[in-house]
Amino acid sequence: TTELLIALETEREILTRERRDLEEDRTRLELEAAEGRRTLEKDRAALNAEIAGVEGMVVKPEDRVQLNIGGKRFETTRRTLTAARTVAPYSYFGAMFSGRYEG
């Protein structure tokens, strides 16, 4: 019976160590998972910002403008033409899109 008690005590110590190791592993994994979630959220926010930036650069068909200047056809965007208001306010297009001459 003494041998049995020693064997049981040894087994208990082994199980106690294994349980402690498992709890440490669990804690470490939970911390890693939390860090992974934070990184994922940061990456998701960066991706959403990048998508918004790209969407701002996409030219919709309705924003395309065709010009006929001296018989030559040009295509540009409404955004390019209206940018003249701030980039070159005294140019032809700057004056045209300034709103000063609307009736």
Secondary structure, 3 states (H helix, E strand, C coil): CHHHHHHHHHHHHHHHHHHHHHHHHHHHHHHHHHHHHHHHHHHHHHHHHHHHHHHHHCCCHHHEEEEEECCEEEEEEHHHHHHHHHHCCCCHHHHHCCCCCCC
